[in-house]
Amino acid sequence: MSHRWLSDHAVNKMIKVVESSKRIATSWMLACISDWRPVMKLNAPQLVQCWTPPSCPRPIVVIGAGDIVRDAHLPAYRKAGFPVAGVFDLRREVAEARAKEFVLPRVFNSVVEAIAVPNAIFDLGVPPQSQEAALELLPDGAAVLSQKPMGNSLDMAKRIVAICERKKLRAAVNFQFRFCPSILAIQDLVKHGELGELVEIEVRLNVATPWEAFPFLLTESRVEIQIHTVHYLDTIRMLLGDPTRVFARTVKHPHFPNLASTRSSIILDYGDLIRCCLSINHCHPFGPSHEAATIRVEGTEGCAIATIGALIDYPRGQPDRLEIFTRSDKKWTEVPLIGRWFPDAFIGTMSNLQRFVAGEDASLVSPVTDALQTMKLVEACYVSDACGGINFESHEGHIPPLGRIIKKKNSPISLANTPLIAAGFLIP
């Protein structure tokens, strides 16, 4: 004789309870991980390394045809297939040499003639001290890519922003290091959470830069940070935002006593959980064996190390490299790069401006307003350098109360009523 312990009704009720419990358990597990970023496995070749080109590029008018235009701007436009309408330079022979080398259709006789080209994108390759005057000459509403740095001082940078706003210029600054294939790939890793939370950025240069090839720098009061390291400061801002404080020292080298500075040490303060530092030496004349040019971006779950090959064994250079350790793979992998800083990054800045003007990009990556923040950071470095650090012989071995630290706008902080010299500069 069969015996049933439970009625059909009871069995069905238990089944419903079990199914309900499964749904509750699933919902609970999803809630527990809802704050986690999804693990998106990115294969190294899938990383973004270039900016999407404009669908219908406008003609480019180059104003100023110096060495950087010869070595980077025009090679980039030729590689990308961008149309160059012509070139102008105050030195007619220089403009003619560029036109001949890059088979440009026209050498303009004057700026007035150059800016008359309809629907043009203006590429200003003029020195920092000439940028204000050049921008004033452009038609209102023009699209312009201006050379970095933005002026040769913070005050000039502010005036440049004011000119662009008054004339309604669609203006970007050529902080092209952001567009290096390796840096774009690192941005992509950060975007997809493959490095976790960023905790370290370290820039290390130990190279031999032939400063004698740049005689125009002899008359500049600011050289290393403003001319070169500004690229790294700008890129760090892109990844971490603006720091709260800056500690900096920039110095000469006996081999180049007439240059304002050729070496720098910089610490950017992003709080207690992020270490950010730059060690820059352009004066290592002992061969390429121990030269180095790296940027390490490290997070809680991964790391990326980019090598800037162009700076090693200059001017011959080496290929750029990118090695990554990601949350998905948990092993070191070298990313096959599609290009390098020169000239590929210059394609990116022009592509972004072209696409923005055409309505294909919603915003500029390096608009003048953002470049102003980078110039503020450069200024903070020089202010910190001028302030100095703690005097080793006269310090009293104590930390002054925080309330005694006075912050002055656009000037170094001071320690009131104490023999200590200000150790850092607060970003306004």
C-alpha positions in Angstrom: 0.0 0.0 0.0 1.4 3.4 -1.0 1.7 6.1 1.5 1.8 9.8 0.5 3.5 12.1 3.0 2.4 15.3 1.3 -0.6 16.3 -0.7 -0.3 17.6 -4.3 -1.2 21.1 -3.0 1.6 21.0 -0.5 4.2 19.8 -3.0 3.3 22.6 -5.4 3.5 25.1 -2.6 7.0 23.9 -1.7 8.1 24.1 -5.4 7.0 27.8 -5.5 8.8 28.5 -2.3 12.1 27.0 -3.7 11.7 29.0 -6.9 11.1 32.2 -5.0 14.1 31.5 -2.8 16.3 31.1 -6.0 15.0 34.5 -7.3 15.8 36.2 -3.9 19.2 34.6 -3.8 20.0 35.7 -7.4 18.8 39.3 -6.6 20.9 39.4 -3.5 24.0 38.3 -5.3 23.4 40.9 -8.1 23.0 43.5 -5.4 26.2 42.6 -3.8 28.2 43.1 -7.0 26.2 46.0 -8.4 29.0 48.4 -7.3 31.7 46.5 -9.1 32.7 47.4 -12.6 32.1 44.6 -15.1 35.2 42.7 -16.1 35.5 43.4 -19.8 38.3 41.3 -21.2 40.3 43.5 -23.7 42.8 41.8 -26.0 45.9 43.9 -26.5 45.2 44.5 -30.2 41.7 45.7 -29.4 42.9 48.7 -27.4 42.1 52.1 -28.9 45.3 53.6 -30.3 44.2 56.2 -32.7 41.6 58.9 -33.1 38.8 58.4 -35.6 39.6 60.4 -38.7 37.2 63.1 -40.0 34.9 61.9 -42.7 35.5 64.9 -44.9 38.6 66.8 -43.8 38.9 70.5 -44.4 41.9 72.2 -46.0 44.7 73.0 -43.5 46.5 76.3 -43.7 49.9 76.2 -41.9 51.1 79.5 -40.4 54.7 79.1 -39.2 56.9 76.5 -40.7 59.7 75.8 -38.3 61.3 72.6 -37.3 58.4 71.1 -35.5 56.2 71.6 -38.5 58.8 69.9 -40.7 59.4 67.0 -38.3 55.8 66.3 -37.1 52.9 68.4 -38.4 53.4 68.0 -42.1 54.5 64.3 -41.9 51.4 63.6 -39.8 49.1 65.3 -42.3 50.8 63.5 -45.2 50.4 60.1 -43.4 46.7 60.8 -42.6 46.0 62.1 -46.1 44.8 65.5 -44.8 44.7 68.2 -47.5 47.2 71.1 -46.9 46.2 74.2 -48.8 49.5 75.9 -48.3 52.1 77.3 -45.9 53.2 80.8 -44.7 56.3 81.8 -42.8 57.9 85.2 -42.3 61.0 83.5 -43.7 60.0 83.0 -47.3 62.8 80.5 -47.9 61.7 78.3 -45.0 58.1 78.2 -46.4 59.4 77.3 -49.8 61.5 74.5 -48.5 58.6 73.0 -46.7 56.4 73.3 -49.8 59.0 71.6 -51.9 59.6 68.8 -49.5 56.0 68.0 -48.9 54.7 68.9 -52.3 52.3 71.6 -51.0 50.3 73.5 -53.6 51.0 77.0 -52.4 53.3 79.3 -50.5 51.3 82.3 -49.2 52.8 85.8 -49.6 51.2 87.1 -46.4 49.1 86.2 -43.5 46.2 88.0 -45.1 46.5 85.8 -48.1 46.7 82.7 -45.9 43.6 83.4 -43.8 41.5 84.1 -46.9 41.3 80.3 -47.7 37.6 79.4 -47.3 36.6 76.8 -44.7 40.2 76.3 -43.6 41.6 74.8 -40.4 44.4 77.0 -39.3 47.5 75.3 -37.9 49.6 77.8 -35.9 53.2 76.7 -35.6 54.4 80.0 -34.3 56.5 80.5 -31.2 54.7 81.0 -27.8 55.4 84.8 -27.7 53.8 85.2 -31.2 50.6 83.3 -30.5 48.5 86.3 -29.3 49.2 88.4 -32.4 48.6 85.4 -34.7 45.2 84.6 -33.1 44.1 88.2 -33.4 44.7 88.1 -37.2 42.4 85.1 -37.7 38.8 85.6 -38.9 36.2 85.5 -36.1 34.8 82.0 -35.7 37.8 80.3 -37.3 38.9 76.9 -36.3 42.5 76.8 -35.1 45.1 74.4 -33.7 47.7 76.4 -31.7 51.2 75.2 -30.8 52.0 74.3 -27.2 52.7 75.6 -24.7 49.9 78.2 -24.7 52.0 81.3 -24.5 55.1 81.7 -22.4 53.5 82.6 -19.1 50.3 82.1 -17.2 49.3 85.7 -17.8 49.7 85.3 -21.6 47.7 82.0 -21.5 44.8 83.9 -19.9 45.0 86.6 -22.6 45.0 83.9 -25.3 41.8 82.3 -23.8 40.2 85.8 -23.7 41.1 86.4 -27.4 39.6 83.0 -28.4 36.4 83.7 -26.5 36.0 87.2 -27.8 36.6 86.1 -31.4 34.5 82.9 -30.9 37.4 80.8 -32.2 37.0 77.1 -32.1 40.5 76.7 -30.7 42.5 73.7 -29.4 46.1 73.5 -28.2 48.4 70.9 -29.7 49.0 68.9 -26.5 49.5 65.9 -28.7 51.0 63.6 -26.2 47.5 62.7 -25.1 47.0 61.2 -28.6 50.1 58.9 -28.6 49.0 55.4 -29.5 50.4 54.1 -26.1 48.6 56.9 -24.1 45.3 56.3 -25.9 45.6 52.6 -25.1 46.3 53.4 -21.5 43.2 55.7 -21.4 41.2 52.7 -22.8 42.5 50.4 -20.1 41.5 53.0 -17.4 38.1 53.5 -19.0 37.3 49.8 -18.9 38.6 49.4 -15.3 41.4 47.1 -16.3 43.9 48.8 -14.0 41.5 49.2 -11.1 41.7 52.4 -9.1 44.8 54.5 -10.1 47.3 54.7 -7.3 50.6 55.6 -9.0 51.8 57.6 -12.0 55.6 57.9 -12.4 57.4 59.6 -15.3 61.1 58.8 -15.6 63.5 60.3 -18.2 67.2 59.7 -18.3 68.2 60.7 -21.9 70.6 62.9 -23.9 68.8 65.7 -25.5 70.9 67.7 -28.0 70.1 71.1 -26.6 72.6 72.7 -28.9 70.1 72.0 -31.7 67.7 74.5 -30.2 69.5 77.8 -30.0 66.3 79.8 -29.7 66.0 78.4 -26.1 69.0 80.3 -25.0 66.9 83.5 -24.6 64.1 81.7 -22.7 63.8 82.2 -19.0 61.9 78.9 -18.7 62.9 75.8 -20.6 62.6 72.3 -19.3 59.2 72.2 -17.6 57.5 74.7 -19.9 58.9 73.3 -23.2 59.0 69.5 -22.5 57.6 68.3 -19.3 54.4 70.2 -19.9 53.4 67.3 -22.1 53.5 64.9 -19.1 51.9 67.3 -16.7 49.0 67.7 -19.2 48.6 64.0 -19.7 48.6 63.4 -15.9 45.9 66.0 -15.6 43.9 64.1 -18.2 44.2 60.9 -16.1 44.0 62.2 -12.5 42.6 65.7 -12.8 44.2 68.7 -11.1 46.5 68.1 -8.1 46.0 69.9 -4.8 49.7 70.8 -4.3 52.9 70.8 -6.2 56.5 70.3 -5.1 59.1 71.1 -7.8 62.7 71.8 -8.5 64.2 72.5 -11.9 68.0 72.9 -12.4 70.7 73.6 -14.9 73.6 71.3 -16.0 77.3 72.2 -16.3 77.3 71.1 -19.9 74.5 73.6 -20.7 75.1 76.6 -18.3 73.4 79.1 -20.6 70.0 77.3 -20.6 67.6 78.1 -17.8 67.1 74.5 -16.9 67.5 71.0 -18.3 66.5 68.7 -15.4 63.4 68.6 -13.1 62.0 66.7 -10.1 58.3 67.2 -9.5 55.8 65.7 -7.0 52.1 66.2 -7.6 49.9 65.8 -4.5 46.7 63.9 -5.1 46.1 63.0 -1.5 47.2 60.0 0.7 46.3 57.2 -1.7 48.0 58.4 -5.0 51.7 58.8 -5.6 52.6 60.9 -8.6 56.1 62.0 -9.4 58.3 63.0 -12.3 62.1 62.5 -12.5 63.4 64.3 -15.7 67.1 64.3 -16.8 67.9 65.4 -20.3 71.7 65.3 -19.7 72.9 61.7 -19.8 75.7 61.7 -22.3 76.9 58.1 -21.7 75.3 56.3 -24.5 71.9 54.6 -24.9 72.6 51.6 -22.7 71.0 53.1 -19.6 68.8 55.7 -21.2 65.2 55.5 -20.1 62.0 57.3 -21.1 59.0 55.6 -19.4 55.6 56.4 -18.0 54.2 54.0 -15.5 50.5 54.1 -14.7 49.6 51.7 -11.9 46.3 50.8 -10.3 45.0 48.4 -7.7 44.5 45.7 -10.2 46.8 46.4 -13.1 49.7 48.4 -14.5 50.8 49.9 -17.8 54.3 51.0 -18.7 54.8 53.0 -21.8 58.3 53.6 -23.3 58.8 56.8 -25.3 61.2 55.5 -28.0 61.7 58.8 -29.8 63.6 60.2 -26.8 66.1 57.3 -26.5 69.3 57.5 -28.6 67.9 60.7 -30.1 67.6 61.6 -32.9 67.7 58.0 -34.2 65.2 57.0 -31.6 63.6 53.6 -30.9 60.1 52.2 -31.4 57.6 53.1 -28.7 56.5 50.2 -26.5 53.6 49.5 -24.2 53.6 46.6 -21.6 50.4 45.9 -19.6 49.3 43.8 -16.7 45.5 43.8 -16.6 42.7 42.7 -14.3 41.5 40.3 -17.0 44.7 38.6 -18.0 46.8 38.9 -14.8 50.1 38.6 -16.8 52.5 40.9 -18.5 51.8 41.4 -22.2 53.4 43.7 -24.8 50.8 45.6 -26.9 51.6 45.8 -30.6 51.6 49.5 -31.2 50.4 51.0 -34.5 52.5 54.1 -34.3 54.6 56.4 -32.1 54.5 59.9 -30.6 56.0 61.5 -33.8 54.1 61.9 -36.1 51.1 59.8 -35.2 50.0 61.8 -32.1 49.8 64.9 -34.3 47.2 63.2 -36.5 45.1 62.8 -33.4 44.9 66.5 -32.4 44.1 67.6 -35.9 41.5 64.8 -36.3 39.7 65.8 -33.1 39.6 69.5 -34.2 38.4 68.6 -37.7 35.7 66.3 -36.3 34.6 68.8 -33.8 34.1 71.5 -36.4 32.2 69.0 -38.6 29.9 68.0 -35.6 31.4 64.5 -35.5 33.0 65.0 -32.1 31.0 66.5 -29.3 33.9 68.3 -27.7 37.6 69.2 -28.1 40.1 67.1 -26.1 42.5 70.0 -25.6 40.4 73.2 -25.8 42.1 76.4 -24.7 40.1 76.4 -21.4 41.6 73.1 -20.4 45.0 74.1 -21.7 44.8 77.0 -19.3 44.6 74.5 -16.4 47.8 72.9 -17.6 49.5 76.2 -17.8 48.4 76.9 -14.2 50.1 73.7 -13.2 53.3 74.7 -15.0 53.2 78.0 -13.2 52.7 76.2 -9.9 55.8 74.2 -10.6 57.9 77.3 -11.2 56.5 79.0 -8.1 57.3 75.9 -6.0 60.8 75.9 -7.5 61.2 79.6 -6.5 60.0 79.0 -3.0 62.4 76.2 -2.2 62.0 73.6 0.4 62.6 73.2 4.1 65.9 74.7 5.2 67.9 71.8 6.5 70.1 73.8 8.9 67.5 76.1 10.4 64.4 74.0 10.7 63.2 73.4 14.2 62.1 69.8 13.8 58.4 70.4 14.0 55.4 70.8 11.7 53.7 74.2 12.0 50.0 74.2 12.6 47.9 74.0 9.4 46.3 77.3 10.3 49.6 79.1 10.0 49.9 78.2 6.3 48.7 81.2 4.3 47.5 80.6 0.8 47.9 83.6 -1.6 46.3 83.6 -5.0 48.8 83.2 -7.9 51.7 83.4 -5.4 53.7 80.9 -3.3 52.3 80.0 0.1 54.2 81.3 3.1 54.6 80.1 6.6 53.8 83.0 8.9 56.1 83.6 11.9 58.3 80.6 11.3 61.8 80.2 9.9 60.6 77.5 7.6 60.4 78.1 3.9 57.2 77.0 2.1 57.6 73.3 1.0 54.7 73.2 -1.5 52.5 75.4 -3.6 48.7 75.1 -3.4 46.9 75.1 -6.7 44.4 78.0 -6.7 
